[in-house]
Amino acid sequence: MAGSDLEARLTALEKENRILEKRLARSEENRVLLEESLSSHLSVLKIRNAELLEYQEKIRRSEARYRELAHYDSLTGLPNRVLFRDQLTRAIFRAKREECSMALLFIDLDRFKAVNDDAGHDAGDSVLRDTAKRLLACIRGGDIACRIGGDEFIVLLDCLPDRQVAINIAERILTELDKPFVFEAVEFVIGASIGISLFPFDGEDMETLMKKADRAMYGVKQNGCNGWRFF
């Protein structure tokens, strides 16, 4: 009996051992499957994350482009009327707080229409782009130049020590705009009329200052163009 019991126990142990081996094999197989599943899931997450980052970058670029289109002139790259009005409002607030003066230069090109009529709009666009570059070369670092439409530009001269600074910059602009513009080897002589309004002497709000600079510019036009004039 003792021998039979021992054999039975050994048989039972071998059976249990085979069962354990099968369980371990299934466990190892499950572990491998789990690792493969996790690896696949992580790969999908990485792809989705990369797609999300790319989408966010597209949104950022689109928003930046929208802001650019909304606030800058697409032809010259200068601030447009919308952005300039905001900048002028801020400058007026700052000038009142710091009790300093500033000037608006309303600039209209004198013979621009003839360029479009005689040489076409590509030539006209070239003149406008070149005008913007010349204006930026004439003003100080803290000043602002913008294109408000057509062949009209405005320059904001911030924190003026005296009106002579406005005169000097206006004359510098006239000198630059008197120089010939060249498009496809053809020269165009344009010139400009500049009207100037001063804060706070001619007004303390945006509409008044812009209106008076505009009226001063038309005064120059009526007196033969190619000059500057205070309101």
C-alpha positions in Angstrom: 0.0 0.0 0.0 2.8 2.4 0.8 4.3 2.0 -2.6 0.9 2.5 -4.3 0.3 5.6 -2.2 3.7 7.0 -3.2 3.1 6.3 -6.9 -0.3 8.0 -6.7 1.1 11.0 -5.0 3.9 11.3 -7.6 1.3 11.0 -10.3 -0.8 13.7 -8.7 2.3 15.9 -8.3 3.3 15.4 -12.0 -0.3 16.3 -13.0 -0.3 19.4 -10.9 3.2 20.3 -12.3 1.8 20.0 -15.9 -1.1 22.1 -15.0 1.2 24.8 -13.5 3.4 24.7 -16.6 0.4 25.2 -18.8 -0.8 28.1 -16.6 2.7 29.6 -16.7 2.8 29.2 -20.5 -0.6 30.9 -20.8 0.5 33.6 -18.4 3.6 34.3 -20.5 1.6 34.2 -23.7 -0.9 36.7 -22.1 2.0 38.9 -21.0 3.4 39.0 -24.5 0.0 39.8 -25.9 -0.5 42.5 -23.3 2.9 44.1 -24.1 2.1 44.0 -27.8 -1.3 45.6 -27.2 0.3 48.3 -25.0 3.0 49.0 -27.6 0.4 49.2 -30.3 -1.8 51.5 -28.2 1.2 53.8 -27.4 2.1 54.0 -31.1 -1.5 55.1 -31.9 -1.3 57.7 -29.1 1.9 59.0 -30.5 0.4 59.4 -33.9 -2.7 61.0 -32.5 -0.6 63.4 -30.4 1.5 64.3 -33.5 -1.7 65.0 -35.5 -3.0 67.1 -32.6 0.2 69.1 -32.4 0.1 69.7 -36.2 -3.5 70.8 -36.0 -2.7 73.2 -33.2 0.1 74.6 -35.2 -2.2 75.1 -38.2 -4.6 76.9 -35.9 -1.9 79.1 -34.5 -0.7 80.0 -38.0 -4.2 80.7 -39.2 -4.8 83.0 -36.2 -1.6 84.8 -36.8 -2.5 85.2 -40.5 -5.9 86.5 -39.5 -4.5 89.1 -37.2 -2.0 90.1 -39.9 -4.8 90.5 -42.5 -7.0 92.3 -39.9 -4.4 94.8 -38.8 -1.8 95.2 -41.6 -1.9 96.4 -45.2 -1.3 93.4 -47.4 0.6 95.4 -50.0 3.0 97.5 -48.0 3.1 95.6 -44.7 2.3 98.8 -42.8 -0.4 99.0 -40.1 -3.8 99.6 -41.7 -6.5 102.1 -40.6 -7.9 99.7 -38.0 -4.6 99.1 -36.2 -3.5 102.7 -36.6 -6.7 104.0 -34.8 -5.9 101.7 -31.9 -2.3 102.9 -31.8 -3.3 106.5 -32.0 -5.8 106.1 -29.2 -3.1 104.6 -27.0 -0.7 107.4 -28.0 -3.2 110.1 -27.0 -3.8 108.5 -23.7 0.0 108.3 -23.1 0.5 111.9 -24.2 -2.2 113.1 -21.8 -0.7 111.2 -18.9 2.8 112.3 -19.6 1.8 115.8 -20.7 3.8 115.7 -24.0 2.9 116.7 -27.5 2.7 114.7 -30.7 1.9 115.2 -34.4 0.0 113.5 -37.2 1.3 113.8 -40.7 -1.4 113.1 -43.3 0.4 112.3 -46.6 -1.2 112.1 -50.0 0.9 111.3 -53.1 0.5 114.0 -55.7 0.7 112.3 -59.1 -0.1 108.7 -58.2 -3.2 108.4 -60.4 -1.2 109.0 -63.5 1.1 106.1 -62.7 -1.9 103.7 -62.5 -3.5 105.2 -65.6 -0.3 105.3 -67.8 1.7 102.3 -66.5 -0.9 100.0 -64.9 -1.6 98.8 -61.4 1.6 96.8 -61.1 3.6 100.0 -61.4 1.2 101.7 -58.9 1.7 98.9 -56.4 5.5 99.2 -56.8 5.3 102.9 -56.0 3.1 102.3 -52.9 5.5 99.6 -51.6 8.5 101.9 -52.2 6.7 104.8 -50.5 6.2 102.7 -47.4 9.9 101.9 -47.3 10.9 105.6 -47.7 8.5 106.7 -45.0 9.9 104.1 -42.5 13.4 105.4 -43.4 12.4 109.0 -42.5 10.8 108.5 -39.1 12.2 107.8 -35.6 12.2 104.5 -33.9 9.1 105.1 -31.8 7.0 106.7 -34.6 4.4 104.8 -36.6 3.6 104.9 -40.3 0.4 103.4 -41.8 -1.4 103.2 -45.1 -5.0 104.1 -44.6 -6.1 103.4 -48.2 -5.3 104.2 -51.8 -2.3 106.5 -51.9 -2.9 108.0 -48.5 -0.6 107.5 -45.6 -0.4 108.7 -42.0 2.6 109.1 -39.7 2.3 109.4 -36.0 5.2 111.3 -34.4 5.1 110.5 -30.7 6.5 112.5 -27.8 7.7 115.6 -29.6 10.1 117.9 -27.8 8.9 120.7 -30.1 7.2 121.3 -33.5 10.5 121.7 -35.3 10.9 117.9 -35.1 7.7 117.5 -37.1 8.9 120.1 -39.6 12.2 118.3 -40.0 10.6 114.9 -40.6 8.0 116.3 -43.0 10.7 117.9 -45.1 12.7 114.7 -45.0 9.7 112.8 -46.2 9.1 115.3 -49.0 12.7 115.0 -50.1 12.5 111.2 -50.2 9.2 111.2 -52.1 10.5 113.8 -54.6 13.1 111.2 -55.7 12.0 109.3 -58.8 10.3 105.9 -58.4 11.5 103.3 -60.8 9.5 100.4 -62.2 10.7 98.2 -65.1 13.3 100.9 -66.0 10.7 103.6 -66.2 11.0 106.6 -63.8 8.0 108.2 -62.2 8.2 111.6 -60.3 5.4 111.6 -57.7 5.8 114.1 -54.9 3.5 114.5 -51.9 1.3 116.9 -50.0 1.5 116.7 -46.2 -0.9 118.1 -43.6 0.1 118.3 -40.0 -2.0 118.5 -36.8 -0.5 118.8 -33.3 -1.7 117.4 -30.0 -2.9 119.0 -27.8 -3.0 122.3 -29.8 -5.3 121.2 -32.6 -7.3 118.7 -30.7 -7.2 116.1 -28.0 -9.1 113.2 -29.6 -8.4 110.9 -32.6 -11.2 112.2 -34.9 -10.3 115.8 -34.5 -6.6 115.3 -35.0 -7.1 113.2 -38.1 -9.7 115.6 -39.6 -7.5 118.6 -39.1 -4.4 116.9 -40.6 -6.6 115.9 -43.6 -7.8 119.5 -44.0 -4.2 120.8 -43.8 -3.2 118.4 -46.5 -5.9 119.6 -48.8 -4.7 123.1 -48.1 -1.4 122.1 -49.6 -3.1 120.5 -52.6 -5.0 123.8 -53.3 -1.7 125.7 -53.2 0.1 123.7 -55.8 0.9 120.4 -54.0 4.4 119.1 -53.0 4.7 120.7 -49.6 3.7 120.6 -46.0 1.4 122.7 -43.9 0.2 122.9 -40.2 -3.5 123.0 -39.6 
